[in-house]
């Protein structure tokens, strides 16, 4: 069903439905929260054909938080996407978020070196410089595709700088991660048969793995002051192998980059659709940026869901009992609009407080390690836009990604007063 009259949860696994107006999906989630908060949804393939099996859709904030805190009952190691992936494909789309303990604890302990408060404080200057460089590069034009020219470049370039990856590889990494993270959209993988999509993702993952494994082996021989060296060549500490690093990199530039790029893109929509909130934020960034960023990631919900798998018979969630192997899908988009916690939830309100969103995952073992990096990038991005392009606005409808995993915008035309930036 793909009309504005959608009333059944069955559309949640229909990828074409997710390219329809955002208000339609929000209305469905609101009805589910009120009337049927844990519906069972049959699985569909990329072309909308039933493939057997299904999942329980969790739409309320309390359920999402509860499941996130119980990894022994609801595990991640069976996969975080709705569909079950072949092991080799899963390797290129998951890494640490697809793991359970003890592997998860080991990887998280190592990679957390790159996301300490000290590390992020040292990044401030680079993030600011990168934002000015990217926004400044379009300032004289008066218009741009805000996604490809600005929103997508900022987090990608910052991660590459952190890792110590040459700028010459930026376009290659951008193209390969688009395939891995957006393979369900024909703009990135033209042949949408399951076999062709799997081949495309495998090829992109292997290409990135080859690049990162080569860089990792070089850093093991000759460490430098970058994140690759910190993760594979730290002295007197356990390190990732080159192969483990490559999987983590796909996660970092894929999931991490996509989350931030889409939050930035949705942010321009928010500024355009809610001029009163734009004026409030723009007039006093020092006061409002912190709360505005939290509201932006709640309102946009760049990651729409994560899946967990029930580990044994008899696991309960409230009054409901599950069987081993049951899939439960945590719909972050719906939880972030739960009326029990958010007044007027579809409104963008930078004064919203408290704001207990689950955009970075709920508190638990899989809470996003890169959350504070994303907050830094978003804060700097919008401060820079206010400084250099104060009247920038979206002038087209967003071209939405065909995906029920990422709340992605592929293209968004923007206009602004041209300005020469040194």
N, C-alpha and C positions, 0 to 999 in steps of 0.2 A: 504493500500500500504506500503510495507516494503523494497523496493529495493532502491538502491542508486540513482534511477531516480525519487524519490519522488518530486512532484511538487505541490501537493494539500495540503492546510491547514488542510484537513480532518484528516491527520495523527497526529495532535497535541493531540487528545484524544485517540490515539491508543498506549497503554502502551508498547506493544512489540516494536514499532518503537523507543522508547526511550532507548532501550538497544543496539541500533546500534551505529556505530561510531559517535563521537561528530561532526565531520566535516559535516556529512550529515544534521543534524538538523540546524547547523549554516548556511549552504548554503540555506536551505529552508527559514529560517528567513530573510536572506539577500534579497532573491527574493521578499518575502512578503513586506518588508519595501520599496522596490523600486516600486513594481507594485500593491500591494493590501494590504495596511497597516492595514486594519480593516476587515479581512474576517469573515464571519459567519461560524462556525464549528459545525456540528452535534455531539451530545454527544453519547459516547459509554460506555458500561458497562465494567467490569473487563476483560471479555473475548472477547472484541472487537465487541459486538453485539449492533446495534443501540437501544437506549432506549427512544428516543423521546427528543425533546427540543434541545437546543444548546446554543452557546455563541458567542459573538463578541470578537475576538482575537486582542488585542492592541499590536502592535509590535514596535512602535516608542517611543523614550524617551519622547518627548513632550507630547504625549497622556498619558503615564504612570504618569508623574508628574502632569498633569492637573487633572486627575481623583483622584489622591491621596490627592489633596488639597481641594476636594469638597465632604466631607462626607455627606452633606445634600442631594446631588444629587445621589451619588454613595456610598451606605452603606455597612458595613461589617457584620451587625447583621444577615443577611440571610445566611451567610456562606462564608468562604474564599477558600474552595475547589470548583472545577468545579461542582461536583455532590452535590445534596441536601442530607444532612445527617439527619437521625432521631434525635430528640432532645437529647436523652440520649447519642447517639454516638457523636454528636457534642460537648457535654460537655467535653468529654475526648480528643478532638482534637483541641480545639480552645482557650477557656478561654478569656483573654483580647483582643486577636486579632480578635475574633468573636463578639465583642460587639460594640454597638453605644452608644452615650451619652444619658442619664446621667450615665449609668452603667460603660461605658468605662472610663469616666473622674474620677469616684470614684476609680475604681480599679487601674488605672494608677497612681493616686496620692499616693495611699498606697504603691504599689510595687516599686515605684521609690526610696523609702528609701534605698533599697538594691543596688542601682546603682549610688549613688552620687560619685562625684570626690574623696571625703574623703574615702569612702568605697573602691573604686577601688584602691586607693593608698595604703591602708592597705593590699590589696590582693597581691601586687607585690611579696612579699617574699614567700607566699604560692604557687603562680603560678610558680615561679622560682624553688622552691624546688620540686614541683610535676613534673615539666618537667624533671628535672635531675633524679628524681626517676624512671620515666617511661622509658625514653630513656636509662638510665643506666642499666635497667633490661634486655635489649636485646643486649647491646653493645658487650658482649663477644661471641655472637652466630654467628655473621657475616651475618646473614640473618633473615628476619622476614616477617610476614604478616603485612605490615605497618599500615593497617586500624585497625585491631583488637588488635594489640599489642601496638600501639602508638597513632594514630590519634583519635580513639574512646575513649581511656581511659583518655586523658588529660582533655578535657572539662567536661566529666562526673565526674571525681574525684574532680575537682575544684568546680563544683556546689554542689556536695555532701558535701564537706568541708565547703562551705559557709552556707549551710542549716543546718549543724550539724547532718548529717545522718551517721550512723556507716558504716565503711568500709565493714563490713560483709554483707551489703545490696547491694554492688556495682554490683555484677553479676546479682542479681535479677532485679535491676533497668535497667541495660543494656539490658537484655532480654525482659523485658516488653515494654520498649520504642522502641525497634526495631520492635515489633509487631505493636504498635500504629502508628509509623511514616512510616513504610515500609510494611504495610499490603498487598499492591498490588503486592508484590514479593513472589513467592512460596517458596523461601528459609526461609521465616519467617512465612508465613501462607500457608501450603501445599495445602489446599483445597481452590481454588480461586473462588468458587461460592459466589455470593454477600452475601447470608445468613451466610455462614461460616466465611467470612472475618469480617462481622459485629459482629458475636459472639466472634471472637478472640479479636477484638479491645475492645469490651465491657469488656471481662474478664480481659484483661491486664489493662485497665483503672480502673476497680473496685479494682484490686489487689493493684495498686499504691495508689489509693484513700484511701484504708483501712490503708496502712502504714503511709501516711502523716496525715490523720485525727488523728490517734493514737499519732503520734509525736506532732501534734499541741495541742491536749488536754493536753499532758504532759507539754509542754512549757507554756501554759496558767497557769498551776498550779505552775510550777517551771521554770521561764524564765532563759535563759542562754545568752551568747554572740554569737548568731548566727542569721542567716537570718529568720529562722522560728519564733524565739522569736520577732524579729523586726516587723514582719508582722502580728502576731496574739496576741501579748502580750505587745505592746507599751502602756505606760501610757499616759493619757491625749491626746490620738490620736485615730482616728478611725482605726479599724483593720479589716483584713479579717477574715471570719469565717473559721473553720477547713475545711468545704467543699469547700469554695472558694480557700483556700490555696492548696488543693489537685489538683484542676483544673489548678491553676497557675504553680504548680510544674511539671505537665505533659507537659505544654508548655515550661517551662524553660529547663528541661532535655531532652525533646523531640525535639522541634523545635530549641531551643538554642544549645543543644548538637549536633544535626545533622548538623546544619549550620557550626559550627566550625570544627567538625570532618571531614566533607567533604572538607572544605577549606584547612585543613592541608593535606589531602590525595591528592587533586588536586595540592597542592603546591609542593609535591614531584614530580609529573608528570611535572610540569612547570620547576623545577630545572633540570630534566632529559632531557626534550625536547628542552630547551633553555639554553645551556651551557654558552653562552656569558653573559646572564643575571644572571645566577648563580654565575659566576666568579665575576661580578661587585658587586653583593650583598654581597657575601662571603668575598670579600677583604676589605670591609668597611661597616660593619653592622650599625655603628653609623650614617653614612650619609644616607644610603639607606633604612633602615628597615621601616620607616614610609610610604614612597611612595610605597615600595614593597608590604606591606600589603594591601594597597588600590588597587593596581593593581591585587593582588592575588584574592581578593574577587570579583573584577570586572570580571576577566578572568574566574574564576571558577563558579560564579553565583550559589552558593549552593542551594538557593531557586529559583526555575524556574518561579513560577507564584504566584499571589494572585488574587482572584476573588472579584469583587464588584457587587452589584445589584442596578439597577436603581430604584429610590424611587417614581417616578411619571411620568405620561405621559408628553412628550414635553421637557424632558431634552436633551440638545444639547452638542455635543462635536465637535467643529469646525462646519462643514456643516452638520453633521449627527445628526438626531433626534432619540431619543430612546423612548420606551414605558415602563411604570411601570412594574417591574419584569424582564426586560431584564438583562441578565448576561453579564458583560464585564470582560475579563480576562487580567490582566496586566502581560505580558510576560517579566519579568525582564531580562532573558537571552538575549532576542532580544534587549531590550532597552539598555543594557550594551554593545552592539556592533553596535549601531546606527552610521552610517558613518558620519552623520552631526556633531557628537561630538567626535568620536574616530577614529583617523587615523590608518589604518591597524589593525582593531579591534580584529582579532583573534590572533594577536601576543601578547605574554607576554612581557611587556616592563616596567621595574621598574622605568624608568625615565619619564613615562607618566605624563604630567601635562599641563592643569588641568585634573582631572579625576572625572567627575560628575556622577559616577555610582549610581545605585539605589539598590544595593545589600541589604542594610538594610531598604529598603523602601524609597520612596521619602519624602521630608519634608512635614509634615502633622500630623494629630493626631495619626497615627499608625506607625510613624517612630520607629524603633526597640530600645527599652530601653536598651537592652544588647549589643548594637553596640560597645561601648568602652570596655566592658569586652571581646568581641570577638577579638578586635584589640590587647588587652593586651595578650591574650592567644596565638594568632598567632605570635606576635612579639617574645615572650619568646620561643615558640616552635621552631622557625627557628634559633634563636640565639643559643639555646641549641643543635640543630642538627649540626650546623656549628662547635660548640665547641667539641662535643663528637664524632660525626660520620661525619667528614668533607667530606667523599667521598660517602655517601649514595646515592643510585640511584634506580629508579624503573627498574626491569628487566622482567616485564611481562606487558601485556595489562591490563588495569583496568577492573575489573568485575563490570559492571554498574548495579545499582539498577533499577528494573522495576518500574518506577515511572515518571510521568510528573509533579510532585510537587517538589520533591527533586532531585537535580543533585548529586546523591549519588554514591559512590564507596563502594562496599561491601568488596572487597579483592584486595590487590595490593602487590605483592611480591617485596621485596627490598633486596639489598645486600650492604655490606660495609665491610671495614677492621675491623676484631674483635679487641676489645679494652677492657682492664680491667678498670672498673670504680668503684671507692670507693664510 
